[in-house]
Amino acid sequence: MHSHLILYCLIFIVAGSYVDGAGRWRYISRHTGVNSTQPVDKWRDEYPKCGRHNQSPINFDTSRIQPSDTLQHIFFVDYDEHPPHHAWKIFNNGHTVVMKGNYTCPPQLQGGALVDKYEVVQLHFHWGEEDFEGSEHRVDGHQYPLELHIVHKKRVHDEKANDDKKELKNENEDLNLAVIGIFFDVVSDENANPNLDPVTQALERVIKPDEPVDAYLPTFTLQSLLPKYRDYYRYTGSLTTPPCDPVVKWSVFRQPVPISRQQMEAFRRLEGHVHDEDGQIQTVANATETRILKNFRPVQPIGNRIVSLYSSRSASVRADVHPGGASEAQGRKAESPLEIQKSRATTIGSSLVGVLPLLVLTQL
């Protein structure tokens, strides 16, 4: 029990490092007097892991990527469920906007050649000032205007507490986070994505940073943000913000989701931080000078990593069928009574940690 609790805390600390909202780092500077913070090309000076191997994001060179025979369909268990009372925490941390559902039993990732089960922690976005930039990952050098990251942590009770058993695990199985990446591509305002409306409307309440709000989103689910076809790129990488820990198993969908220009502007209106020469947050009268407009990290070298592609090979493959014939929403019901007991115990632990300040929400 103690080993599981310690492991859970360690995973949450790593996940929490994503959102260092007051961190002395930034993407680029469009202002004067901010040299004391770390721009993206200097992150490695204060965060050494940002300059090491297995970093994210990367460019997907499709001429070098072949469909994998070992990857499987990813099952999004309970992604169509609402959190109790449809309650979401929404937070502008000065780098991005973070959303966290107040789930008592978080949605999960299963399948997809993921040895363990992963629970949703939060979701956040990366975007650009113009429509030709914004996504962190690229496809053949092409950037999309927006990229969504849905962050999951490994379920604690799926870990082997025995050290001898841990030594037998493949090193890739020790990755504590699994992140789903989803591209968004701009369409006309007449074809706006109605599934994004609850999100973009809620953004109006978090224009200023460091003012988290509770939002009632009765029609919003994680399922509503997924693309129709679930082909994905898979590789192992890192957090895309400091401290850049290489602990992430990435699954980035190939098919983009539509977003209108008006919906894009809702993200570009969000305001970030400006720092003075001492690294302290500075108040700026002109709001246009503080807007978050380029919160994406440049692509990193792939090195000797292998990038794989899961291809359904058929548009008729159903996205809601769980192994054994159960739907994704029923995936949890297929667990054994012992697994359910352990899952409830883990959920209690999750609820206790959930009362920590919202600054420990994660960001990739």
C-alpha positions in Angstrom: 0.0 0.0 0.0 2.8 2.4 1.0 4.8 1.6 -2.2 1.7 2.3 -4.3 1.0 5.6 -2.6 4.7 6.7 -3.0 4.6 5.8 -6.7 1.3 7.7 -7.2 2.8 10.8 -5.6 5.9 10.6 -7.8 3.8 10.2 -11.0 1.7 13.1 -10.0 4.7 15.3 -9.3 6.1 14.5 -12.7 2.7 15.3 -14.2 2.4 18.4 -12.1 5.6 19.8 -13.5 3.8 20.4 -16.8 2.0 23.4 -15.5 4.7 25.4 -13.8 2.6 28.5 -14.4 5.0 30.7 -12.5 8.1 29.1 -14.0 10.9 31.2 -15.3 10.6 30.0 -18.9 8.8 31.2 -22.0 8.4 30.4 -25.6 9.5 33.6 -27.4 9.7 37.2 -26.4 7.7 39.9 -28.1 8.3 42.4 -25.3 11.2 44.2 -23.7 12.6 43.7 -20.2 12.0 39.9 -20.1 15.5 38.6 -20.5 15.6 37.1 -17.0 13.2 34.4 -18.1 14.2 31.4 -20.2 13.2 31.5 -23.9 12.7 28.1 -25.6 16.3 28.0 -27.0 17.7 28.5 -23.5 15.5 26.0 -21.6 18.4 23.6 -21.4 20.4 26.0 -19.3 18.0 25.8 -16.4 16.3 22.5 -17.3 19.1 20.1 -18.5 16.7 17.4 -19.7 15.4 19.8 -22.4 18.7 19.5 -24.1 19.0 15.7 -24.0 17.7 12.8 -26.1 14.1 11.6 -26.8 12.6 15.1 -26.7 9.2 16.2 -28.1 7.6 17.4 -30.3 8.9 15.9 -33.6 8.1 16.1 -37.3 6.4 13.0 -38.8 8.2 12.3 -42.0 5.5 10.1 -43.7 7.9 8.8 -46.3 9.8 7.0 -43.6 6.8 5.7 -41.6 5.1 2.4 -42.4 1.9 1.0 -40.8 2.7 -1.2 -37.8 1.6 -4.8 -37.5 1.9 -4.6 -33.7 -0.1 -1.4 -32.9 -3.8 -1.8 -32.1 -6.8 0.3 -31.9 -7.0 2.6 -28.9 -10.1 2.3 -26.7 -11.3 5.4 -25.0 -13.2 4.0 -22.0 -15.8 6.4 -20.6 -14.7 9.2 -22.9 -18.4 9.8 -23.5 -19.1 10.3 -19.8 -19.7 13.6 -18.1 -18.0 14.5 -14.8 -20.4 14.8 -11.9 -22.6 17.9 -12.2 -20.9 18.5 -15.6 -18.2 20.4 -13.6 -14.9 21.4 -15.1 -11.9 23.4 -13.8 -10.5 25.8 -16.4 -7.3 27.6 -15.8 -5.1 30.0 -17.8 -1.7 29.5 -16.4 0.0 32.1 -18.5 1.4 29.5 -20.9 -1.8 27.8 -22.1 -5.3 27.0 -21.0 -5.8 23.8 -18.9 -9.1 21.9 -18.4 -9.7 19.3 -15.8 -13.0 17.3 -15.3 -14.0 16.7 -11.7 -14.4 12.9 -12.4 -14.9 10.5 -9.5 -13.7 7.7 -11.9 -11.6 9.2 -14.7 -11.9 8.1 -18.3 -9.2 5.7 -19.5 -7.0 4.7 -22.4 -6.8 0.9 -23.1 -5.5 -1.1 -26.0 -3.3 0.6 -28.6 -0.4 -1.7 -27.5 -0.4 0.1 -24.2 0.6 -2.5 -21.6 -1.0 -0.6 -18.8 -4.2 1.4 -18.3 -3.9 5.2 -18.2 -6.4 7.7 -16.6 -7.1 11.2 -17.8 -5.5 13.9 -15.9 -6.2 17.0 -18.0 -6.2 18.5 -21.4 -4.6 21.7 -22.8 -3.9 23.4 -26.1 -1.1 24.8 -28.2 -1.7 27.4 -30.9 -0.1 30.1 -33.2 -0.6 33.7 -34.1 -1.5 32.7 -37.7 -3.3 29.8 -39.3 -0.1 28.3 -40.7 1.5 27.7 -37.3 0.5 26.6 -33.9 0.7 22.8 -33.5 3.7 21.3 -31.8 4.0 18.2 -33.9 4.3 18.5 -37.6 3.5 16.3 -40.6 6.0 16.5 -43.4 6.9 19.9 -42.1 3.3 21.1 -42.0 2.0 22.8 -38.9 -1.7 23.0 -38.0 -3.1 26.1 -36.2 -4.0 24.2 -33.0 -3.0 21.0 -31.3 -4.8 19.5 -28.3 -3.0 17.3 -25.8 -5.1 15.0 -23.6 -2.8 13.9 -20.7 -3.1 10.5 -19.0 -1.2 9.0 -16.1 -0.5 5.3 -15.5 -2.9 3.7 -13.1 -1.0 3.0 -9.9 -2.4 -0.4 -9.2 -1.2 -1.6 -12.6 2.4 -1.1 -11.4 4.3 -4.1 -10.1 5.3 -3.3 -6.5 8.0 -6.0 -6.4 11.3 -4.6 -7.6 12.4 -7.9 -9.1 9.4 -7.9 -11.3 10.0 -4.3 -12.3 13.4 -5.2 -13.6 11.8 -7.6 -16.0 9.6 -4.9 -17.5 10.6 -3.4 -20.9 12.0 0.1 -20.5 9.1 1.5 -22.6 6.6 0.1 -20.1 8.1 2.4 -17.4 6.8 5.5 -19.1 4.3 7.0 -16.7 2.3 9.3 -19.1 0.4 8.6 -22.2 -0.7 11.7 -24.3 -3.2 11.9 -27.1 -2.4 14.6 -29.6 -5.1 15.9 -31.9 -4.6 18.4 -34.7 -7.2 21.1 -35.6 -7.5 22.6 -39.1 -9.2 25.9 -39.9 -12.6 25.8 -41.8 -15.0 28.6 -42.6 -17.1 30.1 -39.8 -20.2 28.6 -41.4 -18.7 25.2 -40.8 -17.6 25.9 -37.2 -17.2 22.8 -35.0 -20.2 22.9 -32.5 -18.3 20.4 -30.2 -15.7 23.2 -29.5 -18.3 25.8 -28.6 -18.5 24.9 -24.9 -14.7 25.3 -24.8 -14.3 28.5 -26.7 -17.2 30.1 -24.8 -15.6 29.1 -21.5 -12.4 30.7 -22.5 -14.1 34.1 -22.2 -13.9 33.6 -18.4 -10.2 33.0 -18.2 -8.8 35.7 -20.4 -6.5 36.8 -17.6 -3.9 34.3 -16.2 -3.9 32.8 -12.8 -7.7 33.1 -12.2 -9.1 29.5 -12.4 -12.9 29.1 -12.7 -15.4 26.4 -12.2 -17.4 25.9 -15.4 -20.7 24.0 -16.0 -20.4 22.3 -19.4 -23.5 20.2 -19.9 -22.9 19.1 -23.5 -19.1 18.7 -23.4 -17.3 15.3 -23.3 -13.8 14.2 -24.2 -15.4 12.0 -26.9 -16.7 15.0 -28.7 -13.1 16.2 -29.5 -11.9 13.0 -31.1 -11.6 12.7 -34.9 -13.8 10.2 -36.7 -10.9 8.0 -37.9 -8.4 7.0 -35.3 -5.2 6.3 -37.2 -2.3 7.5 -35.1 1.4 8.0 -35.0 3.2 6.4 -32.0 6.6 7.2 -30.5 8.2 7.7 -27.1 9.2 11.2 -26.2 9.0 13.9 -23.5 7.1 16.7 -22.0 7.1 19.6 -24.4 7.6 22.2 -21.6 10.2 22.3 -18.8 11.5 20.2 -17.2 11.1 18.1 -20.4 11.2 14.7 -18.7 11.3 11.8 -21.3 8.4 9.9 -19.7 5.7 10.1 -22.4 4.2 7.6 -24.8 2.8 9.7 -27.6 -0.2 8.8 -29.8 -0.9 11.6 -32.3 -3.9 11.3 -34.6 -3.4 11.7 -38.3 -6.9 13.1 -39.1 -7.4 16.7 -38.0 -10.5 18.1 -36.4 -12.2 21.2 -37.8 -12.1 24.6 -36.1 -13.3 27.9 -37.4 -11.3 31.1 -37.5 -13.7 32.7 -35.0 -13.1 29.7 -32.6 -9.3 30.1 -33.1 -9.5 33.8 -32.1 -11.0 32.7 -28.7 -7.6 31.1 -28.0 -5.6 34.0 -29.3 -7.4 36.4 -27.0 -6.0 34.7 -23.9 -3.4 36.7 -22.0 -0.1 35.4 -20.6 2.7 36.8 -18.4 5.2 39.5 -19.0 8.2 39.6 -16.6 10.4 42.4 -15.5 14.2 42.3 -15.3 14.1 40.5 -12.0 11.8 37.8 -13.4 8.8 39.1 -11.6 5.4 39.2 -13.3 4.8 42.7 -14.7 1.5 44.5 -15.2 1.1 45.8 -18.8 -1.7 48.2 -19.6 -2.0 47.2 -23.3 -3.6 43.7 -23.3 -2.6 43.0 -26.9 1.1 43.0 -25.7 0.4 40.1 -23.3 -1.6 37.7 -25.5 -0.5 34.1 -25.8 0.1 33.8 -29.5 2.9 31.2 -30.1 2.9 28.7 -27.3 4.5 25.8 -29.2 8.0 24.3 -28.9 10.0 23.8 -32.1 10.4 20.2 -33.3 13.3 18.2 -31.8 15.6 15.6 -33.4 14.2 12.1 -33.7 17.6 10.5 -33.3 17.4 6.7 -33.4 13.7 6.6 -32.2 11.2 4.6 -34.2 7.9 6.2 -35.2 5.1 3.8 -36.0 1.7 4.3 -37.6 -1.5 2.5 -36.7 -3.8 2.4 -39.7 -7.3 1.0 -39.5 -7.0 0.1 -43.2 -10.7 0.3 -43.4 -13.1 3.2 -42.7 -15.6 0.6 -41.5 -13.6 -0.1 -38.4 -15.8 0.9 -35.5 -14.3 3.3 -33.0 -16.6 2.3 -30.1 -16.0 -1.5 -29.9 -14.0 -2.8 -27.0 -12.2 -6.1 -27.0 -14.7 -8.9 -26.3 -17.5 -7.0 -28.0 -18.2 -4.5 -25.2 -18.5 -0.8 -26.0 -15.8 1.5 -24.7 -18.3 2.8 -22.1 -18.7 -0.8 -20.9 -14.9 -1.5 -20.8 -14.8 -0.9 -17.1 -17.5 -3.3 -16.4 -15.4 -6.1 -17.9 -12.9 -5.8 -15.2 -12.7 -8.4 -12.4 -14.1 -7.6 -8.9 -10.5 -7.3 -7.6 -9.6 -4.8 -10.3 -12.7 -2.8 -9.5 -11.8 -2.7 -5.8 -8.3 -1.5 -6.7 -9.6 1.1 -9.1 -11.9 2.5 -6.4 -8.9 2.7 -4.0 -6.9 4.5 -6.6 -9.8 6.9 -7.2 -9.9 7.8 -3.6 -6.2 8.6 -3.7 -6.9 10.7 -6.9 -9.6 12.6 -5.1 -7.3 13.4 -2.2 -4.6 14.7 -4.5 -7.2 16.6 -6.5 -7.6 19.0 -3.6 -4.1 20.3 -4.2 -3.8 23.7 -5.8 -4.7 23.9 -9.4 -1.2 24.9 -10.2 -0.2 21.2 -10.2 -2.4 20.4 -13.2 -0.3 19.2 -16.0 0.7 20.7 -19.3 2.6 19.2 -22.2 
